[in-house]
Amino acid sequence: MNQKSIPLNLSSKDAQILLAEIEQKIVFFIDTLHEQPVQNLEKFNSEADWLKDKIPELPSNSQSILDFIFNEIIPPAMNAASPGYLAYVPGGGLFSSAMAEFIAAVVNRYTGMWESAPAAVELETQALRWLAELIGLPKGTLGLFTSGGSMSTLIAMVAAREKYLGNQLLKGTVYYSNQVHYAITKAAQVAAIPKENLRPIPVDNQFRLRINLLEQEIQKDKKAGLLPFFVCGTAGTVNTGAIDPLEEIAQLAAKYQFWFHVDGAYGAVFYLVPELQPLFKGMEQADSVAVDPHKGLFLAYGTGALLVKNMENLRRAFEISAAYLPDSQKDNMHLDFREFSPELSRDWRGLRLWLPFKLHGVDAFRQALAEKRRLAVRVWEKLSLEPDIEIVTPPELSLFAFRQRISHINQIEENNQNRKLLALINQSKKIMLSGTELNGQFFLRICILHLRTHQAIVDTGLKIIQEAIKKMREQP
């Protein structure tokens, strides 16, 4: 579209032109993903002229704007859409989900209240039922779509706080393994739980929460007059992919009568793979489960979910109304999502999951998850053959950590050498790994969970890793 006075409400002709221009850019982006570097951060110029642009009072040419976005803004980044992105748990950017988000934004249905868009709310509720069933939760489990695991965890913690603590906020204690995602401690902070009441529990040699130490801490706190009210078990930790003993945690939560939450943001959807289901035994007993479809179901960032056994616990914490709003739905058949979270304004998130499920079929997701698991096991098997490579634990899902052992140097120097190994691997820009620390030792992390990551790129990445290991081994 050439430079002219462009009305806010585009004509059908102008809308078609703009859509065609955007389509061309997006299709080219997807077609060339295999050629794009997996990270290109050095391309960003923090002194670039465009950062000093004045407020645009007049319209600009749409093609030049799109060129600018795709040529200057998108490239300098970690390319989380790349098949070689094996670093942090990715947001896959599934195209069909992106189209669902586009539709939702254009039609602009408000789904915070059932009355404002009943069909859209029912569709979103249906997607939540599907998700709960697919990860093995009991019939009747519902919840809501959120922006991600952090918001899901916060909502769950506030609901637990309201149920168990009342006005004794300062006595509440929270339990989790010392490998937990920091969303748990952040949620506790926002929920006004004192820092001295947080209990990171040590882990075993497979980096899973030690259940005997958990019970000791609970008993100790109860004797001190504190109120244990929330325990988190993780179904796939960020450092090693470990799954906590969920069934035993559930039993303790029932014994001492407090809230059992599962952080399944990364791992819960692997329940779709039949042979992996025994790993998640106990998750079905949780009061709440955080799931991130923007991880294991390959959707775009910003699509999380909180699934709960009893919606009344959320309503108790968040129900509030105003004279200008209609009366809330009081049953769990027709949901007013505004009554179950801090959000009043919210987008129609459910369509992002519903449309891909209907368009591709759930089995396509099941097969993709099984593939990512097989690829992770393949890399683990190959790296296990390297004589100087230490692997924390075999991958239970699709993530594991490893390091190169170097004799005759101290731990600090060995950590630095492994950081150099990580940099050497990432220097290729064909794959990208990330790093972490476990017990003071630096490890490299590999996470295979991208819809576009298949055996060819994994074999290429494995070769890059092995060559980098050999090069570091040959250094004096």
N, C-alpha and C positions, 0 to 999 in steps of 0.2 A: 504494500500500500504506500502510495507516494505521500509526501508531506502536504498536508492540507488540514482544514478544520475537521477533526474526527470527533463525531458525537459520542457521548458516553454510551448511548444505546445504539449499537451498530446496526446498520441495515443488514438484511439477509445476505446481500451481495458482498458487503465489506466483511461480514463475519466469515463467509466462505473463503474469501481471499486470505484473511488472516489465518484461518485454520489450515489452509493449504500451505502457507509459508511455514507455520509451526510444524506441520506434519513432515515437511521436507527435512527440517533440521533434526527432528526427533528420530526419524527413520535412519538418517545418515549417522547419527550418534550411536544408535543401537548396532547398525551394520559394521561400524568400525571399532566396536568395543575391544575386540581381540587385538587390535593394533595399538590401542591407546595405552600409555604408561599407566601402571597401577597406582602410581602417585607422582605428582608433578608440582609439589609445594614450592619449589624454588622459583617457579615461573611467576609467582605473585610478587608484584612490585608495590611495596607499601607507600611509595612516593609517587605512584602513578597519577597522571593529570586528572583522570576521571574521578578520583576520590575528592577532588576539589570542585567538582561541578556545582554550578548554581542551581537553584530550584527551577525546574523546567516549566516555565509559564506557557510555552507554545508547544504544539505537537512536533514529534520527530518522525522520520521515515521508519516504518515498522521493520523493514528488512535490515536497516542498519542497526536497529535496536536488537534484533534477534542475532545478528552477526556478533555484536558486542557481547551478548549474554553467553553464546556458545563458544566464542573464541577467547574471551578475556576473563569471564567469571567462572565458568564451569571447569576448565582444565586445571587451574592451580588448586589442587585438592587431593586428598586420598580418594581414589576413584572406587567408591564402594559398589559401583555398578559393574566393575570389571570381574571377569572370571578368575583372575589371579589374585583377587583380594582375599587373602587367607589370614588376615590380621585380627581385628576385632570382629565380634559377631556382626555380620552385615545386615543391612536393610536391602533386600534384593531388588526392589523396584519393579516388581512384576507388572508387565504392560497392561494386562487386563484390569488389575487393581487400580492402576493410574487412571485408566479410562473411567472406572467407577467413581473415583474421586473427582474427576472432571465433570461427570454428569451431576454428581451431588452438589458441586459448587455452582453449576449453572442453574439448576432447578431450585436450589437454595431452600430446601425444606428444613424447617426447624423441628428437631426430634427431641428436644428437651421435655416436651409435653405430648402425651398421647393425643390429646384433643386437637393439636395444631397440625398433625400429619399422621393419622392413625395407621394408615397402610405402611408408611415408611417406618414407623416405630415397630409395627408387628414384624416387618421384614427383618429389622435389626434384632429383635428379640428371637426370631427364628434362627438367625446366624449364631446367636449366643448359645441357644440350645444345642445346635449342631456341634459347636466347639466344645461344649462341656461333655457331650456324649463321646466325641472323638478322643478325648483324653481320659475317658473312663470314669467320669464323675457321676454320682447318683442321679437318677431321674428326678426332675424338679429343680436341679441346679440352674441358676440364672446368674445375672450380674450386669455388667455394662462394659461398653468399649471405652477405652481411655487413650491418652496420648502415649502411654507406654508403661513399663514396669514400675518406674518410680512413682507415678501417680496412682497406679493400682495398689502399690504397697502402702502408700500414705493413706488412701481411703480405707484399706483394711485395718491399719493400725488405729486410726481414729475411731472406727466402728468398734474395735476391741476395747479401746480405752473407755468409750462411752458405756459399753456393756458391763465391764468388770471394775472400773475404777471410780466412776461417779466423780465426786469432788475430792477424792484422795489421789489426785494426780501425781503428787510427788513421791508416792510410795510404789508406783508401778515399776516392774522390772521386765526387761526384754531379753530374750535369749536367741542365740544364733551361733553358727560356727565361725571361727576366725577367718574362714575363706569366703564369707558372705559378700554379696554385692553391696557396694556402699549405699545403694538405695535404701537399705534397711536402717542404717544409722542416720541417714538424712531424714527419713520419715519419722524416726523417733525424735530427732531434733525439732522438726516442724510441729510434731504432735505434743511438744513441751514435756517430753520425758527427760528427767535429769540425766546428764552424761554419766554420772556415777552409778546410775541404775541400769546401764547397758552391760550385758554379759557375753562377751565373745568366748565361745567354748573351744578348747583345743581340739585338734583333729588327730585321727590315727595315721598310719603310714600310707594310707590310700587317700588321705586328705578329706575324710568324712568325719562329721561331728561325732565325738565320743559320747555315747549315750549315758555311760556311768557318771561322767563328769557333769553332764547336764543335770542329772537328778541330784547330784551333790549340791550344785549351785542353787537349785530350786529349794531344797530343804534348808540350806543355810539362810537363804533370803526369807523364807517363811518364819524361821526361828527369830530372825532379826526384826520381825514385824512388818516386813515389806510385802508387796502384793504382786507375785508373778502373774502376768496377764497375757503375755504374747510370746510365742516361740515360732521361729522361722526355720523350716527345713528347706534345703536347696536341692532342686532337681536339675543339676548341671551347673557347677560353679564356673565362674569366669576364668579362674586361673588354670584349673586342671580338668574341668568337665565332670568332677566327682558328683555323685548323687548321695545325699545323706541317708541314713537309715530311717526312712519316712514312717514306716509302720511302727517302729519303736518310739519315735517322737510322738506319733499320734496317740499311742498308749499312755505316755506320760502326760500329755495334754489332757486326756480324758481323766486320768487318775487325779491330777491336781486341779482340774476344772478351769482351764484357761484356753485362750484362742490358739489354734494351730493354723499357721499360714505356710503355704508352699511357694517359694520363688521358683516358678517354672518358666520364667521369661525366655530363657534359652532352650531348656530341655524338654518341657512338658509335651510338646507336640510330637516328639519321637515316640510317644505312646502309640501313634498311628501304625508304627512298624510292629507287627505281631510278636516277633522274636525278642523285642526289647521291652515288652510290657511288664515282665516280672521285675524289672529294675525299679518300677514306680509303685510297687506295692505299698499301700498306706496313703498314697496321695488322695485316694477316693474318700478318706476320712477327714480331710482338711476342712476347716471352716471357710477358708478362702484360698484361691490359687491365682497367682499372677501369671499371665501368658502374654507373650509378645508375638502376634502374627507377623509383625514386621521383622522378625528373626526367622523362626523355623518355617513359616509359611510364605516367606519370600516377598512380603508386601513392602510398601514404602514406609520409611520412618514416620512415626506418629500414629501407628495402629497397634495399641495394646488392648488388653482385656483383663478385667477382674471377674472371676467366677466365684460365687458364694453359695453356701449351703442354704442360708436363710436370709432373704432380702430384707426382712424386718430389722435385722441388725444394722443394715445400711440406712434404712429409713429412720431408725431411732437417732442416728448420728447426724443426719443431714436434712431431715424434713423441716421445711420452713416455708411460709407462704406470704403472700401480700394481697392487699385488697384488689389490685388490678389483675391478679392471676386467677384462673378458674380453679375450682376445687381439685385436689389431687386425686388420682386413681388410688384406691385403697386396697386393691387386690394385686396379686402377682400374675394375673392374666394380661392385664393392660397396664404397662409401665409408664410412669412419668420419670424419665431418667434424671431430671433435675432434682428429684428427691433422694438420690442415692449417691451423690458426690458433691464436691464444692462447686461444680460448674453449673451455671444457668445457661449461658451461651455455649453451644457446642455444635460441631458439624455432624453430618450424617455419616458417621464412621462405618456403620455396619455394612453399607453397600460395598465397601472395599473388599470385604471377605465374601459376602454373599455372591456377588457376580463371578469372581474367579471359581468358587466352588461349583456354581451352576454351569459355567462355561467350560471348564476343564474336567470337572469331576474330581471327587476327593482322592480317588485312587492315583491320579497323577501326582498329587502331593505325597502320598504314601510312598510311591515308587521313587520319587526324588529324594526323600529323606533317607530311604534305605540305601540309595546310591551314595549319598554323602557319607553315611556311616561306613560303607565298604571302602570308599576312597581313603578315609581317615585310617582305617585299619591297614590298608595297603602301605601308606606312608610310614605308619608305625612299624610294620614288619620290616620294611627296607632299612629304616634308620636303626632299628634294633641290631642289625648286623654290623653296624659300624663299631669298631672295638672301643672307641673313646667317647661314645655317646651315651649319656645317662638319660633315661626317660622316667619321669615320675611314676606314672601308672599307664597301663594300656588305655586307649580311648574307650570309655563306656558308650559315648555317643559319637561326636565328630570333632572333638577338641582334645588336644593333649599338649604337654610341655616337655621340652628336652633341653639339654645343654651339653657342651663339649668339655670333657674332663681333661685337664692339663696337669701333668705331674711336675713336681719340684717348684711350684709357685704357690703363694698363699691365696686365700679366698678372694681378697680384694682384687688381686691381679687376674685371677681366673674369671671373676665377674666382668672385669674390663675386657678380657679376651672374648667373652661371649657376647658382650655388647658390640665388639668389632665384627664378630661373626654375623650378628643380626644386620648390621649396617652393610656388610659385604653382600649378603643375600638380597637385601632390599635395593641395593645399588643397581641390580639388573633391571628394575622397573617392570619386570614381567610377572613377578609375584611380590606379595608383601606379607611379612609376618609381623608379630608384635612381641613384646617382652613383658616379663613380670618377675617378681621376687618371691621366693618360697624359702622360709627359714634363713633369710640373709643371703641366699644364693640366687644369682640371676639366671633365669631360664628364658628360652624362646618359646613362644606360643604359636601353634598352628591351628586354625579353625576352618574347617571345610563345611560351609553352609551357604553356598551361593547357588542360585538356580542355574547359573551359566557355567559353573565349575564342573567339568567332566574329566575323564581319565587323561585326555591329551594334555590339558594344562597342568594337571597334577603330576604327570610324568615329567613334563618340562620343569616344573617347580622342584621336584625331587632331584633332578639332575643338577639344578642350580645350587640346591642345599648341599648336596654331596660334594660338588666341586669346591664350594666355599669351605666346607669342613676340611677337605684335603689341603687347601691352600693355607688355612690356619695351622693345620698339623705340621706343615713343612716349614713354617716360620721358626726361626731360632728362639 
